[in-house]
Amino acid sequence: MNAKDTTVTTRPVTRQTFDEVLVPTYAPAAMVPVRGAGLDLWDQAGKHYLDFTSGIAVAALGHCNPVIVEALTRQANTLWHLGNGYTNEPVLRLGLALTEATFADRAFFCNSGAEANEAALKLARKYAHTKFGAHKSRIISCYQSFHGRTLFTVSVGGQSKYTEGFEPLPQSIDHITYNDIESARAAIGDDVCAVIVEPLQGEGGVVPGDKAFLQELRDLCNKTGALLIFDEVQSGMGRTGELFHYMSYGITPDILTSAKALGNGFPIAAMLTTHELAATLSVGSHGTTYGGNPLATTVALAVLDTINQPAFLARVKEAGNKLRSTMEKLVADYPQVFTQVRGAGLLLGIVVTDAWKGRSKDIQKAAEANGMMVLIAGMDVVRLAPALIVSDEQIAEADRILRLSLDGLLKAA
């Protein structure tokens, strides 16, 4: 080891370092956050930001939440990792808690939403192959959906921009128009093994699922023997005011996937399903090295215990209503920029007008310059996904900063 190697942990790094040493799969902001607490972040220069992204709906309990920090610290001093030839107490407790809180009987733990969806899709194909035969293998998804970045899940997601250049793609995957019942009826036949859908599309523009559409998917799956998979990677874990969004509709899937907020930033994901379906995956048929890790499952259990409380979820609904009404007033006051607010709970999209199409990124950058972090969902939607602990005062501050930012953009136009 040379002298250069020994100083790497203290060597100064900047945004430019990203361009020098990391694969350029992202284009991060110019500022580099270094510290967070709740919805507050500070960058290398000490500038403060109000974070209405929560790491893309991940840090649902805010940055450095003391309950989660304590849980992680306690487990870090107890037991970190075991191979899957052994189980551990934290994963057993988390499995019990999730199955008791949902329709599911069984849980499979992994590391990301893509992995959870990969497991769900593999389970669906294996179940159909075992029960009906190899002909029943087709997967139905929706255009503008997003289910992960593996070759399988990115092919299932209905956005060609994520598959270009990665061909040949996995076969027997077809897409329907979201919220279009006739499109679903035309596509879902006896050769379909699974229908995967986000009850609230996130990356596709924060588009809520119509109850009639989701119910039709449930009915068609019942009719054809296909499995209904709800991807709740972004809409789950309290984001809409219910523990999982399927509960808002009263429509139960066969398989549910969760990630993002499940670990509040510590990588963990889950696939939840029934006894009958879980039995399809025998020992050795699927797995993951880190899935069910004691560190991750300890954190997730602390997150679940915090969120899955009536008072906490009631406050999320209250905050969601407050944020929506505030943003609807913003839309009314800036009709030249925005047309509508859509979404559910604390996952909202503000849609730009035709005159502002392609400019959601400009609004994001202007807000950042004024000390607020927001997301986009495509180039025509500004997405808000604050931590579930957001206060009314922080919602008011977000409104102030967005108005300041819009005024600046309009003045410069």
Sequence and secondary structure as in RCSB ss.txt:
>XXXX:A:sequence
MNAKDTTVTTRPVTRQTFDEVLVPTYAPAAMVPVRGAGLDLWDQAGKHYLDFTSGIAVAALGHCNPVIVEALTRQ
ANTLWHLGNGYTNEPVLRLGLALTEATFADRAFFCNSGAEANEAALKLARKYAHTKFGAHKSRIISCYQSFHGRT
LFTVSVGGQSKYTEGFEPLPQSIDHITYNDIESARAAIGDDVCAVIVEPLQGEGGVVPGDKAFLQELRDLCNKTG
ALLIFDEVQSGMGRTGELFHYMSYGITPDILTSAKALGNGFPIAAMLTTHELAATLSVGSHGTTYGGNPLATTVA
LAVLDTINQPAFLARVKEAGNKLRSTMEKLVADYPQVFTQVRGAGLLLGIVVTDAWKGRSKDIQKAAEANGMMVL
IAGMDVVRLAPALIVSDEQIAEADRILRLSLDGLLKAA
>XXXX:A:secstr
  HHHHTTTTS   HHHHHHHS SS    SS EEEEEBTEEEETT  EEEESSHHHHT TT BT HHHHHHHHHH
HTT     TTS  HHHHHHHHHHHHHSS SEEEEESSHHHHHHHHHHHHHHHHHHHT TT  EEEEEBT    SS
HHHHHHSB GGGTTTS S  SSEEEE TT HHHHHHH  TTEEEEEE SEESTTTSEE  HHHHHHHHHHHHHHT
 EEEEE TTTTTTTTSSSSTHHHHT   SEEEE GGGGTTS  EEEEE HHHHTTS TTSS  SSTT HHHHHHH
HHHHHHHSSHHHHHHHHHHHHHHHHHHHHHHHH TTTEEEEEEETTEEEEEE GGGTT HHHHHHHHHHTTEE E
ESSTTEEEE   TT  HHHHHHHHHHHHHHHHHHHHH 
